[in-house]
Amino acid sequence: MSGQDREAAPKLRISGLVKRFGSGDRAVTALEGVDLEVGENEFVSIVGASGCGKSTLLSLVAGLEEPSAGTIEVSGREVAGPGRDRGVVFQQATLMPWLTVQQNVEFALRGEPGLTRGDRADRAREFLGLVGLEGFERSYPAQLSGGMQQRVALARSLSYGPDMLLMDEPFGALDALTRRTMQELLLEVWEQHRLTVLLVTHDIDEAVVTSDRVVVMSPRPGRVRRIVDVPIPRPRTLASERTPEFQGLSDGILGLIRDAPHAG
Ligand SMILES: Nc1ncnc2c1ncn2[C@@H]1O[C@H](COP(=O)(O)OP(=O)(O)OP(=O)(O)O)[C@@H](O)[C@H]1O
């Protein structure tokens, strides 16, 4: 996507965003003046040192927290709370343990207007298939591995057709091998459903291989330090990481995070 397209119709526009927690001596400024635009169908990752406000930024876009100052617009409308236009995937799958995999996804679809019970069942099966869980519809979350539970969470978030997918360390609790499989799955899913994605991750390689742009934040209070374009051709696979171009981008981002001057 060109810069011009982004200017024409940003899916997400964050302007002058400030977030403070607490008050008086105990006040913590997590974000101070974040400006960011994300284009329709763009995949953008957010990286930065621990505590720089990545999760706070995502929670604000999800509408789970309120800004102290500044604005967040999704599709031109100011975010005033959580909404079905934004699907959220956290580090923990937060599935309902008493429901089967299929029922967990169907449950998320209950608020969808115009869907019959049969439609919900079909939609749930479709998205469980998309994330490779065909045959596990009747399993309970406790019977699944962590990676499979995250697949359910992804299917659940995608099933109601959000415009944006907000992910906060979605693979952070998984072992290295499962994490790689999930990154591959995410690349495949994104190729099929090119929705706008905002991904918070500690894993720089994960950010580079998945994203069109990587936002590097400065240490707390978080600001956008640099935005790095990732011009690696799509469709990408994890093999894309074995190129000198990839390594150069990844090393450059690591350098930006390490060299960032600490505030105060
Ligand atoms: N509810 C809260 N109350 C008080 N302080 C908070 C709250 N949530 C976050 N903070 C503080 O805001 C700052 C940013 O936190 P945040 O979790 O957004 O950072 P992060 O970059 O996601 O960190 P990490 O990479 O370690 O997950 C931290 O100093 C944190 O302690």
The ligand as an SDF file (V2000), in Angstrom:
LIG
                    3D

 31 33  0  0  0  0  0  0  0  0999 V2000
   -4.0060   -0.5570   34.7680 N   0  0  0  0  0  0  0  0  0  0  0  0
   -2.8200    0.0090   34.9900 C   0  0  0  0  0  0  0  0  0  0  0  0
   -2.5880    0.7280   36.1150 N   0  0  0  0  0  0  0  0  0  0  0  0
   -1.3990    1.3210   36.3450 C   0  0  0  0  0  0  0  0  0  0  0  0
   -0.3480    1.2580   35.5050 N   0  0  0  0  0  0  0  0  0  0  0  0
   -0.5060    0.5490   34.3700 C   0  0  0  0  0  0  0  0  0  0  0  0
   -1.7400   -0.1160   34.0530 C   0  0  0  0  0  0  0  0  0  0  0  0
   -1.6060   -0.7410   32.8490 N   0  0  0  0  0  0  0  0  0  0  0  0
   -0.3370   -0.4750   32.4470 C   0  0  0  0  0  0  0  0  0  0  0  0
    0.3090    0.2850   33.3490 N   0  0  0  0  0  0  0  0  0  0  0  0
    1.6890    0.7840   33.2400 C   0  0  0  0  0  0  0  0  0  0  0  0
    1.8180    1.4150   31.9960 O   0  0  0  0  0  0  0  0  0  0  0  0
    3.0940    1.1180   31.4320 C   0  0  0  0  0  0  0  0  0  0  0  0
    2.9190    0.4660   30.0830 C   0  0  0  0  0  0  0  0  0  0  0  0
    2.3890   -0.8510   30.2630 O   0  0  0  0  0  0  0  0  0  0  0  0
    2.0660   -1.8350   29.0510 P   0  0  0  0  0  0  0  0  0  0  0  0
    1.6060   -3.1150   29.6400 O   0  0  0  0  0  0  0  0  0  0  0  0
    1.1860   -1.1510   28.0930 O   0  0  0  0  0  0  0  0  0  0  0  0
    3.5090   -2.0000   28.4000 O   0  0  0  0  0  0  0  0  0  0  0  0
    4.0070   -3.1020   27.3540 P   0  0  0  0  0  0  0  0  0  0  0  0
    4.9020   -2.3900   26.4170 O   0  0  0  0  0  0  0  0  0  0  0  0
    2.8500   -3.8320   26.7780 O   0  0  0  0  0  0  0  0  0  0  0  0
    4.8450   -4.0480   28.3050 O   0  0  0  0  0  0  0  0  0  0  0  0
    5.2680   -5.5770   28.0980 P   0  0  0  0  0  0  0  0  0  0  0  0
    6.0730   -5.6100   26.8460 O   0  0  0  0  0  0  0  0  0  0  0  0
    6.0990   -5.8720   29.3100 O   0  0  0  0  0  0  0  0  0  0  0  0
    4.0120   -6.3700   28.0310 O   0  0  0  0  0  0  0  0  0  0  0  0
    3.8190    0.2310   32.4400 C   0  0  0  0  0  0  0  0  0  0  0  0
    4.6470    1.0400   33.2430 O   0  0  0  0  0  0  0  0  0  0  0  0
    2.6880   -0.3420   33.2580 C   0  0  0  0  0  0  0  0  0  0  0  0
    3.1170   -0.6340   34.5680 O   0  0  0  0  0  0  0  0  0  0  0  0
  1  2  1  0
  2  3  1  0
  2  7  2  0
  3  4  2  0
  4  5  1  0
  5  6  2  0
  6  7  1  0
  6 10  1  0
  7  8  1  0
  8  9  2  0
  9 10  1  0
 10 11  1  0
 11 12  1  0
 11 30  1  0
 12 13  1  0
 13 14  1  0
 13 28  1  0
 14 15  1  0
 15 16  1  0
 16 17  2  0
 16 18  1  0
 16 19  1  0
 19 20  1  0
 20 21  2  0
 20 22  1  0
 20 23  1  0
 23 24  1  0
 24 25  2  0
 24 26  1  0
 24 27  1  0
 28 29  1  0
 28 30  1  0
 30 31  1  0
M  END
$$$$
